[in-house]
């Protein structure tokens, strides 16, 4: 199966360095423009269908791209943003003030961070890879565009590049940036720690 991943268009939380998490924040004017530009660029890419996270910012991005390219999209909870637990909706500044030890760990060794109600990077990666395998098993010849969030794209790219989750913070993912992804075709991908 051929995979493409794209991060949703910009939201105000991106500008304010806030972990918006699973909030239903809509695209801002820049994010809408980014989605329209991405829709034009994708005209030259053969996509069979679009899957997206169920959050507003991803469905808005998917809808713009789908309409422009005569495609349909469906939402899939497996590609929803990471659960941030107590950091949900909080700014980086606030987190540094209230969780200084955990913030330092998140920036030094993100794969080791564990907080109540927060997914670890390994849990996140396993969730996404399991779903990708199920989709690929049903339609191995299709090309799918997944419109999702930065955390999802980072863990998928690390797996595809056979890099450890400790490299999480080194993966740059801009709004509406397109990433082709090739994963090994095996029943289960062993996550890289």
Secondary structure, DSSP 8 states (H G I E B T S, - for coil): -EEEEEE----HHHHTTB--TT------HHHHHHHHHHHHHGGGS--SEEEE-SSHHHHHHHHHHHHHTT--EEE-GGGS---BGGGTT-BHHHHHHH-HHHHHHHHH-GGG---TTB--HHHHHHHHHHHHHHHHHH-TT-EEEEEE-HHHHHHHHHHHTT--GGGGGG----TT-EEEE----SS------
